[in-house]
Amino acid sequence: MDNVIVRLENITKKFDDKTILKNISLDIYEGEFITFLGPSGCGKTTLLRIISGLEEATEGKVYIEGEDVTNEIPAKRKVNTIFQNFALFPHMTVWDNINFGLKMHKVPEDEATKRIKRAIKLVQLDGFENRYPAQLSGGQQQRVAIARGIVMNHKVLLLDESLCSLDLKLKREMQGELKKLQKKLGITFIYVTHDQDEALTMSDRIVIINKGNIEQLDTPKEIYSKPKTAFAADFIGESNIIKTEITHINDDIAYIKLTDDVELAVPNNNYKKGKVTLIVRPENFNPHKNPVKESFEGVVKNYMYDGAVVKLEVEVGDKLIKVHLYDNDVFEEGEVINIDIDKNKVIIIGDKNEAEA
Amino acid sequence: MKQKHSIEKYLFTVPVIIYSFLLILLPLLYVLLISFFKSDSYGGMIYTFTLSNYAEIFNITYIRIFLKSIGIALITTVICLFIAYPFAISLMSKKETTRNLLIKLVMVPFLMNSLIRTYGWIVLLRKNGIINSALIGTGIINSPLSLMYNNLGIIIGMVYTLLPFMILPVYSAVSKVDPNLVEASYDLGASKIKTFTKIYLPLTISGAFNGSLMVFIPAIGYFFITDILGGGKIMIIGNLIKNQFLTARNWPFGAAISIFLILMTLILVKIYKQLGGKMDDLGGM
């Protein structure tokens, strides 16, 4: 698990005078499912293309399996890409599509046949060998694209927003399958997406990229519970992000202003007085009918039933906060409720944008 | 035809029908008609039915001219293909504004009369022309090359005149190829040449066929290029027809060759379309 399979060293990419990626260094390990997550235009796809060789880095080095491939053409790199629109060759059958890379690498025919059959079995496309891409559904085309990649037996597969053209149900299904397939093959998947749900469900590690920088690199659980920046907190899951300040500190308790009238007391974690960003996940605010210890009051402005979860928007002073509720308490719009907070799950980020909780 | 009373429909189609009838169909029928007449020795026609004009086409002299025409047209087509593809593919990696500009430049020669443009080549190609002077001046060659008044001159002229007709359909086909397919091909280990033969060519074959037709057919008949750059020594079918009408004044024979050429062209179009059609199905485009 701890074998570095892809190493990026100080990668910078400029298009004309626009900087797309800024000095990115990253180690990717053998057998992991790693996701580049970020909004569109953040540079995540460019980073993937730099690994595959379809794009050249302006500065920096790319190593694949320990070899410096910075100046190698894509054909010479031991990685393959699954394109967003699958890029299946429309004039070739499923079989010929999967065979294409093997032919280009002059793999002997009997071995090629064995490998293609195995790949087809893995992606469950038996019986479709002689169809043309146009005769396949989106999900089947996706499988052909994957088979065409894995048949090369490389240790790294690059997937560029590979599920985003599928409809929601199929997408969910394919997420599970991709993850299973990756475990079964034991190879590294580098997956690019802007869909945080997808990133959370499938990844071993997530790289959050914003404006050409790595915002955070961590496991899904760490990223969700301990986002290091306001951007990471906002991008993954829902958050209340409040720019405020720590008014005073009393030994092991820090007092942080929520509104002019409401102050939260949270465990002190080497905080300093001054301006901070307060991040609270909606499920870490707990609404109650009656006042509880250290609760404050708010007015329900919006009530949304969403199956397993009820989403409230509550007005507290001059702020509107998001509160999620998982039990059956019924609140009505306009009702005054009492809210307390899971003190240990509050995230406070100092002015330097560094995590302090 | 279902809308019996739509006057507008006739209003716009009638001029076209009249035009086609008077200026294309009638003359063509006239040519067909006189191709079955006999000629007299004074350039007139004797109005008796004969097939001898068609029989004469198969005279070895004329068969040679036909073969030569087809040869020159084929070489012209192939050279145009070899220029058009790299040009079209390299355009794809350019910015859209650059691309549009270059394609417009391809069409600039259309703005000038092709006869004048062909005369322009004389200045470049003749013994003491610009190309020879430059090559001798720089010491690359000692004596001037024969660049015109031979097959080479004709082919240069043909390629120059007809190249835009190849570039436009080829470029139009190439620009429709999804760039991801090309990247996928590189990603899977294909070289540039393999990517061309396995991806670009099969997906753009209909464009190549269209372009080939648009180059091949005129190349058989462009007599003025052979006249100017071939120095009147070399004949293609176009010259043969022109000579029969204007010099030999044997209109029936000229007409018979014309009809024969039209039939040959139609057969070629048919073959091309059939091949192109089949390739299209494969391409799924």
Boltz contact constraints between the chains, C-beta under 6 A:
constraints:
  - contact:
      token1: [A, 54]
      token2: [B, 183]
      max_distance: 6.0
  - contact:
      token1: [A, 74]
      token2: [B, 186]
      max_distance: 6.0
  - contact:
      token1: [A, 74]
      token2: [B, 187]
      max_distance: 6.0
  - contact:
      token1: [A, 75]
      token2: [B, 186]
      max_distance: 6.0
  - contact:
      token1: [A, 75]
      token2: [B, 189]
      max_distance: 6.0
  - contact:
      token1: [A, 80]
      token2: [B, 187]
      max_distance: 6.0
  - contact:
      token1: [A, 81]
      token2: [B, 187]
      max_distance: 6.0
  - contact:
      token1: [A, 83]
      token2: [B, 180]
      max_distance: 6.0
  - contact:
      token1: [A, 85]
      token2: [B, 180]
      max_distance: 6.0
  - contact:
      token1: [A, 87]
      token2: [B, 180]
      max_distance: 6.0
  - contact:
      token1: [A, 87]
      token2: [B, 181]
      max_distance: 6.0
  - contact:
      token1: [A, 87]
      token2: [B, 184]
      max_distance: 6.0
  - contact:
      token1: [A, 90]
      token2: [B, 284]
      max_distance: 6.0
  - contact:
      token1: [A, 91]
      token2: [B, 202]
      max_distance: 6.0
  - contact:
      token1: [A, 91]
      token2: [B, 282]
      max_distance: 6.0
  - contact:
      token1: [A, 91]
      token2: [B, 283]
      max_distance: 6.0
  - contact:
      token1: [A, 100]
      token2: [B, 188]
      max_distance: 6.0
  - contact:
      token1: [A, 101]
      token2: [B, 188]
      max_distance: 6.0
  - contact:
      token1: [A, 101]
      token2: [B, 189]
      max_distance: 6.0
  - contact:
      token1: [A, 104]
      token2: [B, 188]
      max_distance: 6.0
  - contact:
      token1: [A, 104]
      token2: [B, 189]
      max_distance: 6.0
  - contact:
      token1: [A, 104]
      token2: [B, 190]
      max_distance: 6.0
  - contact:
      token1: [A, 105]
      token2: [B, 189]
      max_distance: 6.0
  - contact:
      token1: [A, 134]
      token2: [B, 284]
      max_distance: 6.0
